[in-house]
Structure formats: C-alpha cells, structure tokens
Amino acid sequence: MSKTVLITGGSSGIGYSMSRYFAKAAYHLLWVSLLEEEIEAAKQKLRREFTNCNVDALVQDLSKPEAAQNVYNWVVENNWNIDTVINNAGIGTYGFVPETNLEKELTMINLNVRNVYNMTRFFLEDMVIKNVGTIINISSISSFQPSPKLSTYGATKAFVNHFSRSVNEELKMKGSKVKVICVCPAAIRDTNFKTSGNMENVKTFDGMVTTTSEEVAKDIWKGYMKRKDFIVSGRKMRWLYRISGFIPYRIQQILVRKEVKEVA
C-alpha cells in the first residue's frame, strides 16, 4: 500500500515543490490549501508530470480556530492513515509593530502558531500510539535572531523552531520512533509569500543567502530520507549558520537590518 503525506499549503511554493518528491515516491498526497482554483490548477500540473499521482484536497482557511480539527476530522472520516504531516502553510507581515495591521498580525499568529500547534498535537497523538510517523514543521531563519520589521513573524517562527525541536527531544526521551523535523529556510525568491506580506521591495528576497522553493524541497527530502531532526535550507545559509556563533550580536544585527530594508 502507498504511504500518505498531508501537506498544508501543498498547492503552491514549498508545498508544491515538496509534493513533486512525494509524488515521485508514489505517496498519496493530501493537500490543505485556501484557494480552490489554485488547488485544481496545481493538481493538473502535477498530474502532467506524474500521471498516476493520487491527490485529494481540502479547501480550508487554516487561520481559523477550528481549522486543524476540521482537517483531522476530514482525515478520520476518509479512513486515511497518515505517515507524514508537513505544516508548511504560513504568512508574514512587514513593518514596525505599531504600524502593522493588527488583524493581519493576529491572523498570522493563528496560522503560524496556533494552527501548527494544533496540527502537530492532533496527528502526533495517533503517531505515538502507532509508534511510527513524521511531522515536518516549516520555521524560518528569522527564528534565529531578532528581525526588525519582521518582529511578529520572526516570533511565530521562533515558536515553531523551539516547539518542534523540544517535542522531538521528548519523543527521544520516550524511545519513540516518531520524529518531528524542524526546517529553517532562508528567504525564498519564487513564492507568493513576499507579495502577500507586502514585501515586494524588501532586500532580503534578493539578498546574500536567498534560496528557491525547489532548493528547500530538495533539502527537506534529503533530510527526511536521512531521518534528520533539524534542517537549515539554502547552501549559502548553511555556511552562514555554521559561523554565526563567531559573529558578535551587534554585527549580526547590522547585517539583519541591511537585509530587511526596502530598496527602490
């Protein structure tokens, strides 16, 4: 029997790029995304490349309080056995905190934090009982240090980073075969993240450590196959991450401020 992977935001960006790897490996794909038109277009595109690809999808706004429960119920009602969950869906906001849109920030917190917690919690309980399964949570390099003008976004991703890695350590303490993998990509050039966050002119998306959704997907797949716990995605970012401990905090902040500036 084929294995099943559930990917939030699977119809675009990192989620779609990841779907290609799982489709090639003959997984049954479950997508949870916001836009039905995008889902249908992405299905057709994927099936042109992988003719026998099996994709089911649920249209769901994952920022809603009941969203994760709806997703879990959908899986249970269809009697699908989930091998892997990828919590990929997320949004960002940009600007000085008092000047950002409050409702959009709260929506982001619900999506990036509450939803990731709930999705992890619901599916982790079943995986622990069966003693098999993997949850992959997408964090960000913004979780590594304070990021001015990305303050709330960075904080949501810091939660994902610490939560995911801590839960994975708990699983090790219990001798469980279940794994939670934390992924921290560099800024990604080719997704709609910067557009939805009004960051089209922010330097970081054309900065010194930018990456692509395809490179991130490749790094995740390699890490998934090797059963890694933690993945920093983007070749240039991995090099910078390795030496970051030798760079004084003040210098790090100077570099970060340059990266988050808007350019003409």
Backbone bond lengths (Angstrom), bond angles and torsions (degrees), N, CA, C in turn:
res aa  C-N    CA-C-N  psi(-1)  N-CA   C-N-CA  omega(-1)  CA-C   N-CA-C  phi
1 M - - - 1.463 - - 1.519 110.03 -
2 S 1.328 116.11 143.23 1.453 119.78 179.60 1.519 110.22 -73.07
3 K 1.311 115.63 153.03 1.452 121.31 176.29 1.525 109.26 -84.43
4 T 1.336 115.78 164.90 1.463 121.30 -176.09 1.523 110.13 -125.75
5 V 1.331 115.82 133.48 1.455 122.22 175.90 1.521 108.87 -122.10
6 L 1.316 116.30 133.77 1.463 122.55 175.89 1.523 108.07 -105.86
7 I 1.338 116.38 124.40 1.465 121.22 -176.97 1.519 109.47 -124.97
8 T 1.327 117.30 118.46 1.464 119.27 173.40 1.527 108.31 -80.58
9 G 1.324 115.94 139.49 1.460 119.49 -173.99 1.518 111.53 65.86
10 G 1.338 116.12 32.62 1.467 120.10 -174.44 1.512 115.42 -74.01
11 S 1.329 117.16 -13.68 1.468 119.92 -174.41 1.532 113.78 -90.94
12 S 1.334 117.53 4.15 1.473 119.59 178.47 1.525 110.36 -156.77
13 G 1.336 115.37 166.56 1.460 121.83 172.85 1.514 114.84 55.48
14 I 1.339 116.34 -137.70 1.461 121.56 -179.81 1.528 110.26 -58.29
15 G 1.333 116.13 -40.35 1.461 119.94 -177.98 1.517 112.50 -58.87
16 Y 1.331 116.38 -43.75 1.466 119.48 179.16 1.536 110.74 -68.86
17 S 1.329 116.17 -42.58 1.470 119.62 179.19 1.523 110.71 -61.14
18 M 1.341 116.99 -39.37 1.455 120.41 176.09 1.528 110.87 -65.82
19 S 1.333 116.18 -37.50 1.460 120.46 -179.12 1.526 111.62 -58.25
20 R 1.306 117.69 -34.38 1.463 121.71 -179.77 1.530 110.84 -62.32
21 Y 1.331 116.63 -40.74 1.468 120.02 179.03 1.526 110.99 -67.47
22 F 1.330 116.49 -43.61 1.457 119.20 -179.44 1.528 111.45 -70.54
23 A 1.330 117.56 -34.44 1.461 120.74 176.76 1.524 110.64 -64.33
24 K 1.316 115.95 -41.61 1.465 120.67 178.61 1.525 110.93 -62.12
25 A 1.343 115.77 -32.32 1.463 120.98 179.08 1.527 112.11 -87.28
26 A 1.343 116.75 9.79 1.475 123.93 174.67 1.526 113.58 67.11
27 Y 1.328 117.09 30.80 1.462 120.66 173.29 1.531 109.86 -77.06
28 H 1.309 115.86 150.67 1.459 121.99 167.20 1.526 106.76 -79.94
29 L 1.320 117.27 123.84 1.461 121.57 -176.02 1.526 110.94 -98.44
30 L 1.331 115.50 132.38 1.457 122.14 171.62 1.521 107.63 -117.88
31 W 1.321 116.22 119.83 1.463 121.06 178.64 1.521 110.33 -106.55
32 V 1.310 115.57 140.63 1.458 121.77 169.57 1.523 106.45 -124.45
33 S 1.329 116.41 111.31 1.458 121.37 -176.33 1.522 110.13 -140.66
34 L 1.322 114.81 170.16 1.458 120.99 -172.25 1.525 113.87 -86.75
35 L 1.346 117.18 -35.03 1.461 121.10 -169.96 1.528 111.80 -110.97
36 E 1.312 116.48 118.80 1.463 121.05 -178.36 1.530 111.72 -63.20
37 E 1.341 117.20 -40.52 1.470 120.72 179.92 1.528 111.09 -61.84
38 E 1.324 115.90 -41.15 1.463 120.39 178.90 1.524 110.59 -65.25
39 I 1.324 116.40 -41.07 1.463 121.11 179.20 1.528 110.76 -60.34
40 E 1.321 117.27 -48.01 1.464 120.91 -177.75 1.524 111.94 -64.41
41 A 1.339 115.80 -41.21 1.472 119.60 178.51 1.530 110.48 -64.85
42 A 1.323 116.86 -41.00 1.461 121.28 -179.16 1.531 111.09 -68.51
43 K 1.322 117.33 -37.47 1.466 120.70 176.15 1.520 111.14 -59.22
44 Q 1.322 115.99 -48.19 1.462 120.34 -179.37 1.523 111.46 -61.57
45 K 1.322 115.76 -42.20 1.457 120.54 179.58 1.523 111.04 -62.87
46 L 1.343 116.34 -45.24 1.470 120.51 -178.58 1.520 110.99 -65.76
47 R 1.335 116.67 -38.99 1.468 120.04 -178.20 1.518 112.55 -72.42
48 R 1.330 117.64 -22.17 1.467 119.64 172.78 1.516 110.58 -67.60
49 E 1.322 116.35 -32.72 1.470 120.80 -179.96 1.526 111.64 -85.91
50 F 1.340 116.11 -37.82 1.465 121.61 -178.61 1.528 107.43 -127.02
51 T 1.314 116.12 93.39 1.463 121.69 -168.12 1.527 113.18 -62.92
52 N 1.323 117.42 -29.22 1.463 120.48 -178.25 1.524 112.74 -97.75
53 C 1.304 116.53 15.19 1.459 121.17 -177.00 1.533 111.05 -66.10
54 N 1.326 115.98 132.86 1.464 122.31 179.90 1.532 109.01 -106.90
55 V 1.336 116.68 111.99 1.465 121.90 -176.83 1.524 110.38 -126.84
56 D 1.315 116.53 127.18 1.460 122.22 169.73 1.521 107.01 -118.68
57 A 1.327 116.52 148.96 1.468 119.34 -174.39 1.522 111.46 -140.87
58 L 1.320 114.32 150.38 1.458 122.66 175.91 1.523 108.16 -125.02
59 V 1.319 116.96 127.39 1.465 121.37 174.59 1.520 107.54 -83.78
60 Q 1.322 116.82 118.62 1.459 120.30 -174.68 1.521 110.42 -155.36
61 D 1.319 116.85 132.36 1.465 122.58 171.96 1.525 107.09 -83.29
62 L 1.313 116.40 105.20 1.461 121.59 -173.73 1.525 113.89 -76.20
63 S 1.325 117.08 -2.67 1.466 119.45 175.61 1.525 111.73 -83.50
64 K 1.326 117.31 -9.65 1.462 121.45 -178.93 1.533 110.03 -77.80
65 P 1.322 118.02 144.18 1.471 121.05 -176.19 1.528 114.16 -56.90
66 E 1.328 116.89 -34.26 1.459 121.11 -176.57 1.527 113.46 -89.28
67 A 1.339 117.92 1.64 1.467 121.75 -169.84 1.522 113.32 -60.20
68 A 1.323 117.27 -50.90 1.466 119.90 -176.66 1.521 111.54 -62.18
69 Q 1.327 116.66 -38.00 1.461 120.44 176.95 1.524 110.37 -63.79
70 N 1.342 117.01 -39.48 1.463 120.91 177.34 1.522 111.15 -62.31
71 V 1.323 116.06 -41.46 1.471 120.41 179.17 1.525 110.04 -64.53
72 Y 1.314 116.06 -46.96 1.468 120.42 -179.50 1.533 110.69 -60.95
73 N 1.332 116.22 -43.95 1.469 120.07 178.80 1.521 111.33 -61.45
74 W 1.330 116.79 -40.42 1.473 122.18 178.00 1.523 110.79 -58.61
75 V 1.318 116.17 -43.19 1.471 121.11 179.60 1.523 110.53 -66.32
76 V 1.330 117.04 -46.03 1.465 121.76 -178.30 1.530 110.90 -64.01
77 E 1.346 116.18 -44.08 1.467 120.58 -178.81 1.527 112.52 -61.32
78 N 1.330 116.00 -30.03 1.466 120.34 179.81 1.526 113.00 -95.02
79 N 1.341 115.31 3.17 1.462 121.03 176.39 1.530 112.67 56.51
80 W 1.333 116.07 38.24 1.460 120.55 176.76 1.522 110.13 -87.28
81 N 1.300 116.34 136.84 1.463 122.39 175.99 1.532 108.51 -96.82
82 I 1.316 117.24 111.91 1.465 121.18 -174.02 1.525 111.17 -87.67
83 D 1.318 115.95 122.46 1.464 121.35 176.67 1.528 111.52 -90.39
84 T 1.349 115.54 -36.60 1.468 120.05 -175.53 1.520 109.77 -142.45
85 V 1.315 116.41 135.90 1.464 122.98 172.89 1.519 108.11 -117.20
86 I 1.332 116.59 129.89 1.462 121.26 175.37 1.524 108.63 -115.86
87 N 1.321 115.96 107.81 1.462 121.56 176.57 1.526 108.39 -85.50
88 N 1.321 113.67 90.38 1.463 121.42 -173.04 1.524 113.23 -107.41
89 A 1.333 118.20 -31.15 1.467 121.08 -175.85 1.526 110.93 -58.93
90 G 1.327 115.72 135.30 1.464 119.97 178.26 1.512 110.35 -171.44
91 I 1.320 115.64 159.11 1.466 121.45 175.60 1.518 108.89 -133.86
92 G 1.334 115.37 168.42 1.459 120.37 178.91 1.516 111.64 -132.84
93 T 1.311 115.71 160.47 1.464 122.14 171.81 1.520 107.65 -126.86
94 Y 1.333 115.44 157.50 1.468 119.94 -175.62 1.525 109.55 -138.11
95 G 1.320 116.10 136.32 1.457 120.57 176.35 1.520 111.71 133.92
96 F 1.330 116.12 171.11 1.453 120.67 175.32 1.523 108.79 -66.97
97 V 1.321 116.62 135.74 1.465 121.33 -171.12 1.530 113.81 -50.06
98 P 1.344 120.65 -47.63 1.477 118.59 -178.71 1.519 113.99 -65.82
99 E 1.355 116.32 -14.57 1.462 120.35 -176.67 1.528 113.02 -101.78
100 T 1.328 117.14 -6.41 1.464 119.43 -179.54 1.526 110.27 -82.15
101 N 1.322 115.65 159.62 1.457 121.39 178.92 1.529 109.67 -72.82
102 L 1.326 116.95 118.72 1.463 121.59 -174.68 1.521 112.11 -60.21
103 E 1.331 116.76 -44.62 1.465 119.76 -177.76 1.525 111.29 -63.69
104 K 1.331 116.00 -38.38 1.467 118.83 179.63 1.528 110.98 -67.94
105 E 1.331 115.87 -37.43 1.470 119.26 178.13 1.541 110.15 -65.39
106 L 1.315 116.86 -42.30 1.461 119.83 179.72 1.528 111.32 -66.82
107 T 1.338 116.15 -36.59 1.467 120.27 174.99 1.523 110.06 -61.75
108 M 1.336 115.83 -42.85 1.463 120.25 178.87 1.520 111.38 -62.67
109 I 1.333 117.16 -42.81 1.461 120.58 179.06 1.526 110.45 -61.72
110 N 1.332 116.43 -42.29 1.466 119.95 178.02 1.522 111.97 -61.71
111 L 1.337 116.28 -42.82 1.464 120.78 -178.17 1.518 111.87 -73.28
112 N 1.330 116.65 -50.32 1.465 121.10 -172.85 1.522 113.87 -77.04
113 V 1.340 116.97 -26.41 1.465 120.26 -175.80 1.536 111.55 -112.25
114 R 1.328 116.09 -66.22 1.471 119.72 -174.57 1.521 111.70 -58.82
115 N 1.328 116.57 -45.77 1.457 120.05 -179.25 1.527 111.92 -64.17
116 V 1.332 117.16 -43.32 1.466 120.54 179.78 1.529 110.29 -63.28
117 Y 1.331 116.32 -42.14 1.469 119.92 177.17 1.525 110.64 -60.40
118 N 1.334 116.82 -50.34 1.462 120.60 -176.87 1.529 112.58 -64.04
119 M 1.333 116.51 -44.14 1.465 119.76 179.28 1.526 110.57 -62.31
120 T 1.320 116.02 -43.29 1.460 119.93 178.19 1.521 110.03 -62.16
121 R 1.321 116.53 -46.78 1.463 121.60 -176.28 1.532 111.71 -62.65
122 F 1.327 117.29 -48.93 1.464 120.52 -177.32 1.525 112.44 -60.80
123 F 1.334 115.81 -49.61 1.458 118.94 -174.73 1.528 112.37 -80.39
124 L 1.325 116.88 -27.25 1.463 120.24 178.77 1.525 111.06 -63.93
125 E 1.329 117.85 -39.37 1.460 121.10 -178.36 1.528 110.99 -59.32
126 D 1.333 116.89 -43.02 1.467 120.15 178.42 1.523 110.94 -67.63
127 M 1.325 116.58 -40.97 1.465 120.39 -179.39 1.531 111.13 -63.87
128 V 1.333 116.64 -40.24 1.468 120.26 -179.41 1.527 110.24 -64.36
129 I 1.331 117.40 -40.31 1.466 120.99 178.27 1.530 110.44 -61.16
130 K 1.348 116.49 -42.10 1.469 121.18 -179.21 1.528 112.33 -83.27
131 N 1.330 116.01 -13.84 1.470 123.19 -178.77 1.525 112.27 60.14
132 V 1.332 115.52 38.39 1.462 120.36 176.43 1.526 108.53 -157.67
133 G 1.333 116.46 145.05 1.460 120.56 176.27 1.519 112.26 136.03
134 T 1.327 114.38 161.69 1.461 121.19 -179.60 1.520 109.67 -137.76
135 I 1.316 116.01 136.55 1.462 121.89 171.68 1.527 107.37 -116.95
136 I 1.327 116.07 128.22 1.469 121.95 178.99 1.517 107.73 -113.63
137 N 1.319 116.48 116.71 1.460 121.67 179.61 1.524 110.25 -108.09
138 I 1.326 115.97 127.57 1.460 120.98 -178.09 1.527 110.09 -89.53
139 S 1.321 115.88 112.70 1.462 122.39 175.35 1.530 107.45 -99.37
140 S 1.317 118.23 -136.45 1.470 121.94 -177.29 1.520 108.99 -169.57
141 I 1.325 116.28 157.71 1.465 118.96 173.00 1.526 110.99 -66.84
142 S 1.332 116.89 -15.51 1.468 120.28 175.60 1.527 111.67 -66.89
143 S 1.321 116.71 -11.59 1.466 120.53 178.71 1.526 112.08 -81.39
144 F 1.340 116.95 -9.40 1.464 120.26 -173.67 1.518 113.68 -81.19
145 Q 1.328 116.91 -32.24 1.457 120.35 -175.33 1.525 109.02 -152.86
146 P 1.356 118.02 161.99 1.463 119.68 176.93 1.522 110.77 -55.77
147 S 1.340 115.83 136.68 1.463 120.96 -177.82 1.521 109.40 -126.82
148 P 1.334 118.00 93.81 1.470 120.78 179.73 1.524 111.52 -54.84
149 K 1.323 116.20 140.58 1.462 125.73 -178.88 1.531 112.77 71.92
150 L 1.339 115.24 -3.85 1.468 121.64 169.68 1.530 108.29 -126.56
151 S 1.315 115.63 30.18 1.469 121.41 -169.74 1.520 113.23 -58.06
152 T 1.317 117.19 -52.74 1.460 120.45 -176.44 1.523 110.62 -71.88
153 Y 1.324 116.61 -40.93 1.460 120.16 176.89 1.525 110.47 -58.34
154 G 1.337 116.20 -49.70 1.458 120.33 180.00 1.521 112.04 -59.49
155 A 1.325 115.93 -37.33 1.464 120.22 179.21 1.529 111.10 -66.57
156 T 1.333 117.26 -39.03 1.473 119.17 177.94 1.522 110.61 -64.45
157 K 1.317 116.29 -38.13 1.460 119.73 -179.20 1.526 111.84 -75.81
158 A 1.334 117.16 -27.37 1.466 120.37 173.48 1.529 109.54 -64.74
159 F 1.343 116.07 -38.93 1.468 119.52 175.11 1.522 110.36 -59.22
160 V 1.330 116.55 -48.65 1.465 120.43 -178.80 1.528 110.35 -58.89
161 N 1.318 116.50 -43.15 1.467 122.37 -179.55 1.527 110.67 -60.46
162 H 1.331 116.81 -57.07 1.466 120.57 -175.48 1.525 112.04 -68.20
163 F 1.313 117.29 -41.12 1.461 121.45 179.11 1.526 110.63 -61.04
164 S 1.326 116.44 -49.95 1.464 120.75 -176.53 1.526 111.64 -62.53
165 R 1.316 116.41 -46.29 1.459 119.62 -176.48 1.533 111.49 -70.64
166 S 1.331 116.46 -34.44 1.468 120.17 178.22 1.524 111.30 -68.63
167 V 1.336 116.60 -44.11 1.472 119.90 178.50 1.524 109.92 -62.59
168 N 1.324 116.93 -38.56 1.462 119.67 178.17 1.524 111.30 -62.26
169 E 1.337 116.85 -37.72 1.462 120.10 176.53 1.523 111.14 -67.46
170 E 1.335 116.68 -36.09 1.465 119.67 175.69 1.526 111.18 -60.90
171 L 1.334 115.55 -41.92 1.464 120.24 179.05 1.525 111.30 -62.52
172 K 1.322 116.11 -39.34 1.469 120.03 176.99 1.521 110.78 -63.48
173 M 1.346 116.07 -42.18 1.472 120.66 179.73 1.522 111.52 -59.94
174 K 1.335 116.04 -33.13 1.462 120.81 -179.44 1.532 112.57 -87.08
175 G 1.327 116.76 -3.03 1.454 120.07 -178.94 1.514 113.12 72.34
176 S 1.340 117.06 22.93 1.458 121.45 -178.42 1.527 111.32 -78.52
177 K 1.327 115.13 150.40 1.464 120.71 175.55 1.528 111.94 -88.96
178 V 1.336 117.07 -3.54 1.462 121.64 177.79 1.523 108.72 -75.94
179 K 1.343 115.86 145.61 1.458 120.39 -177.64 1.520 110.80 -131.76
180 V 1.334 115.79 141.11 1.466 122.01 169.85 1.520 107.30 -114.58
181 I 1.317 115.91 119.56 1.469 122.02 -178.40 1.521 109.33 -104.26
182 C 1.316 116.70 130.45 1.466 122.02 175.45 1.523 109.09 -101.98
183 V 1.334 116.53 129.88 1.466 122.11 -179.67 1.523 109.10 -117.18
184 C 1.320 117.09 128.86 1.465 122.12 178.73 1.522 109.57 -120.23
185 P 1.337 117.48 93.35 1.465 120.05 178.97 1.533 111.32 -80.26
186 A 1.316 115.16 154.65 1.458 121.11 167.78 1.531 108.03 -74.01
187 A 1.336 117.06 176.06 1.468 120.83 177.42 1.525 109.49 -58.38
188 I 1.336 116.26 134.77 1.462 121.79 -173.61 1.525 110.11 -106.61
189 R 1.323 115.79 126.15 1.462 121.09 -173.60 1.522 113.76 -73.06
190 D 1.344 117.01 -36.83 1.465 120.37 -163.16 1.527 114.31 -108.47
191 T 1.327 118.53 39.82 1.465 120.49 174.22 1.523 108.73 -126.03
192 N 1.341 115.92 172.54 1.467 119.69 179.23 1.527 112.21 -86.99
193 F 1.337 116.83 8.57 1.462 121.13 -178.98 1.529 111.79 -58.46
194 K 1.327 116.26 -46.00 1.467 118.73 -177.01 1.531 111.42 -69.23
195 T 1.328 116.83 -31.55 1.468 119.98 178.94 1.521 110.86 -70.55
196 S 1.334 116.24 -46.89 1.465 120.06 -178.70 1.524 111.51 -65.40
197 G 1.335 116.85 -25.68 1.457 120.49 179.96 1.517 113.87 -97.31
198 N 1.351 116.46 9.80 1.467 121.81 -178.31 1.530 111.98 56.05
199 M 1.322 115.05 45.28 1.461 120.80 -177.35 1.527 112.57 -119.35
200 E 1.334 116.35 26.66 1.461 120.17 -176.28 1.522 113.02 -57.76
201 N 1.336 117.50 -30.84 1.463 120.57 -176.01 1.525 113.71 -104.49
202 V 1.329 116.64 12.21 1.466 119.98 -179.93 1.525 109.52 -80.87
203 K 1.313 115.99 132.28 1.459 122.19 -172.08 1.519 113.62 -61.47
204 T 1.332 117.60 -31.32 1.461 120.93 -172.65 1.523 113.30 -56.22
205 F 1.351 117.84 -27.93 1.465 120.01 -178.51 1.527 112.45 -79.41
206 D 1.310 115.51 -4.01 1.462 120.65 173.29 1.523 108.17 -134.05
207 G 1.350 114.99 31.45 1.460 121.30 -173.78 1.513 113.22 -89.95
208 M 1.336 114.45 -163.72 1.468 119.73 -170.21 1.533 113.36 -79.24
209 V 1.344 118.18 -16.83 1.466 118.94 -177.13 1.532 112.28 -126.12
210 T 1.316 117.49 23.31 1.471 119.52 -178.07 1.527 111.14 -65.30
211 T 1.338 113.95 158.62 1.451 120.02 -179.59 1.525 108.79 -138.38
212 T 1.321 117.20 -171.03 1.459 122.57 178.06 1.523 109.38 -126.57
213 S 1.312 116.56 161.63 1.466 119.76 178.79 1.523 110.81 -62.60
214 E 1.326 116.80 -33.08 1.462 120.20 179.25 1.533 111.13 -67.83
215 E 1.345 117.22 -41.64 1.468 119.64 177.93 1.529 110.49 -64.43
216 V 1.334 116.71 -40.29 1.467 120.60 178.52 1.524 110.10 -62.69
217 A 1.323 117.07 -45.88 1.466 120.98 179.66 1.526 110.92 -61.22
218 K 1.313 116.53 -41.56 1.471 120.54 178.56 1.524 110.73 -62.50
219 D 1.338 116.75 -43.68 1.469 120.78 178.99 1.526 111.12 -64.01
220 I 1.340 116.22 -40.76 1.464 119.82 179.88 1.522 110.30 -65.34
221 W 1.323 117.12 -45.70 1.457 120.19 -178.37 1.527 111.19 -61.21
222 K 1.325 116.60 -43.23 1.466 120.20 178.34 1.525 110.56 -62.40
223 G 1.337 116.33 -43.73 1.456 120.31 179.17 1.520 111.93 -66.18
224 Y 1.317 116.26 -37.81 1.465 122.41 178.37 1.523 110.36 -63.34
225 M 1.318 116.68 -43.96 1.453 121.12 179.66 1.534 111.48 -66.55
226 K 1.326 116.57 -32.47 1.467 120.75 -179.01 1.524 112.67 -91.01
227 R 1.356 116.76 2.18 1.462 122.39 178.87 1.527 111.95 60.05
228 K 1.314 116.75 40.27 1.454 120.97 177.81 1.526 110.32 -73.07
229 D 1.342 115.70 157.78 1.464 121.60 178.17 1.523 112.19 -93.91
230 F 1.327 116.28 -30.74 1.463 121.74 -168.66 1.517 109.16 -144.85
231 I 1.325 116.03 130.44 1.457 120.74 -175.72 1.529 109.68 -129.65
232 V 1.307 117.31 120.01 1.466 122.06 169.41 1.518 105.86 -97.41
233 S 1.324 116.93 119.46 1.457 120.47 -172.08 1.517 112.36 -102.73
234 G 1.320 114.46 138.23 1.462 122.55 -176.46 1.517 108.52 109.80
235 R 1.325 117.34 117.50 1.469 121.38 -174.86 1.520 112.22 -56.90
236 K 1.331 116.74 -45.17 1.465 120.16 -178.98 1.519 110.93 -66.77
237 M 1.344 116.42 -37.54 1.457 119.96 -179.75 1.517 111.21 -67.33
238 R 1.321 118.14 -36.88 1.471 120.53 178.88 1.523 110.64 -61.93
239 W 1.332 115.57 -40.00 1.469 119.52 178.35 1.525 110.31 -63.91
240 L 1.331 117.57 -44.33 1.459 121.57 -179.93 1.525 110.58 -66.25
241 Y 1.330 116.97 -38.19 1.472 121.08 -179.62 1.527 110.44 -62.36
242 R 1.326 116.18 -39.34 1.463 119.91 -178.67 1.525 112.78 -64.38
243 I 1.321 117.22 -33.00 1.469 119.53 -177.39 1.528 112.76 -99.07
244 S 1.331 116.71 -1.51 1.472 119.98 -173.72 1.529 112.58 -61.38
245 G 1.330 116.43 -29.92 1.461 119.70 179.73 1.517 113.31 -66.05
246 F 1.325 116.98 -17.76 1.463 121.00 -179.72 1.534 112.35 -95.89
247 I 1.351 115.36 -5.12 1.470 119.54 -178.46 1.530 109.05 -96.70
248 P 1.328 119.04 123.13 1.471 121.60 179.71 1.528 111.28 -56.29
249 Y 1.343 115.00 146.60 1.456 121.11 -177.54 1.522 111.85 -52.63
250 R 1.326 117.39 -44.52 1.470 120.83 -176.63 1.529 110.59 -61.73
251 I 1.323 117.19 -39.05 1.471 120.60 178.53 1.529 109.63 -67.82
252 Q 1.328 116.73 -39.80 1.461 119.97 177.34 1.523 110.59 -58.30
253 Q 1.346 116.17 -42.58 1.451 119.65 -178.13 1.533 112.38 -68.89
254 I 1.318 116.85 -33.01 1.463 120.46 175.43 1.529 109.57 -62.91
255 L 1.328 115.86 -43.77 1.469 120.63 179.24 1.528 111.09 -65.34
256 V 1.335 116.38 -42.53 1.465 120.24 179.62 1.520 110.55 -62.69
257 R 1.336 117.16 -43.94 1.470 120.36 -179.19 1.527 111.44 -60.96
258 K 1.309 116.80 -36.45 1.460 120.13 177.71 1.537 110.80 -66.36
259 E 1.326 115.40 -37.82 1.458 120.41 -177.64 1.517 113.36 -70.22
260 V 1.346 116.72 -30.94 1.473 119.54 -175.52 1.528 112.77 -94.77
261 K 1.313 117.25 5.37 1.461 120.43 177.90 1.529 110.85 -72.99
262 E 1.329 115.07 150.69 1.456 119.92 172.31 1.515 108.97 -85.65
263 V 1.331 116.04 144.15 1.456 121.25 179.87 1.524 108.53 -115.17
264 A 1.295 115.60 152.80 1.471 120.56 -177.77 1.512 110.21 -70.24
